[in-house]
Amino acid sequence: MLIFKNLLKNPINNPLLLTSRVNTYITRYTLTYIRTNFTQAKMSTVEGTAATYTTPGSDFANVLKPTNFKIDFDAVKPSQLVLKALASPINPADLSQIVGGYNEPKRFTDLGTTPNDPVSVGGNEGVFKVVHVGSDAGSEFKVGDHVIPLLPSFGTWRSYATAEPKDLIKVNGISVDQASTISINPSTAYQILNQYVTDWDTKGGNDWIVQNSGNSQVSKFVIQLAKALYNVNVISVIRDGKPQEVTDELIKLGAKHVINESEFTKEDFDITKYTNGGNVRLALNGSSDPTVPSLVKSLSKNGTLVSFGVVGGTKIEYDARLQLFKNLSTRSFWLTANTYANPDLKKDTVEKLVEIYKTGKISDVPYNKVSYKAGQDLAKLVVDAIAESKKSGKQVIFYE
């Protein structure tokens, strides 16, 4: 590198520059030098803000408050990276965490390089861009990389953050839209498909999945991944009264059938009319609502009921004779628990999903975008987005 530095000082007088090979080397060195030095040098301090809370509660307008901070790159720990937020979703689990009793949040006193009063930061999912790499942060990450948190409770509702490399996963090569939501819904779908069945009938295409909450974000990824990876057919059960557009979207994503709850829960409902006697190996319960008995009834022999959500209720009831005579299994799935127990599994899941996205085998699942501009009250923006999510669905904050 010293040789190239000298060449750059006297480019005209050095005869070596007459060769195209040396020109190529110098160009590469120059670009690398600029990226690793000047890019970081032009930004020495950033002002950030976060949507924070100190006590749990469901009155989000009063619970969530803005906390402002500064990050001085010269004062950042040498082992850390500085991250700029690109996008962060608002998920039901985030709200449950703020209300209390779900996934204990972290307390932060180091949002910036000057200590702040202890606060918790909302948000468990999001994508960031690396804007500074500490001198002892290793070589795995570089300025410009897109990253997501490895573990929950990172506190993603903030415009800037600092983090250790070990707490991040690189997600280069996919869009910000995809990376912002890859950590929870697609990861849940992927792990469920791989955790409970390991011998899908990929050639015969005779395996089936039936799921309630059939138009949820998770369900939409189950539909796509099941078909793309294992040639598995999916039946989605949705609430009555949904517009035709909902059914059309699910069919377009790859659902074999879409059934209304009122039909599915009839006493004489027969799943074999839809499966032609196929093997219903998984019944996915994302809501714990009155459809659960029908999910269990629809399973084939040796099938498995997997419960991963309780938005529709807290009780799971079904005919025990079905479990006995069909040898059925009932299991629970919680991505957060899986991630804490085996962080490497989460990293492997995300990396595989990145590659699947790159192949085009799965599509983006639409959501609503909310724009944040520097200087805005981020906490108020989040509160407004929470209210809007009840009317128009999933909200994702995009930072300028």
Helices and strands as residue ranges (DSSP letters): H 2-9, G 15-18, H 20-33, I 34-38, H 39-41, E 45-53, H 60-63, E 65-72, G 73-75, E 81-90, H 92-99, E 120-121, E 127-133, E 146-149, E 160-163, G 165-167, E 168-170, H 176-179, H 185-195, E 207-211, H 217-230, E 233-238, H 244-253, E 257-260, H 261-264, H 272-275, E 279-285, H 292-298, E 304-307, H 320-326, E 329-332, H 335-341, H 343-359, E 368-372, H 378-392, E 395-399
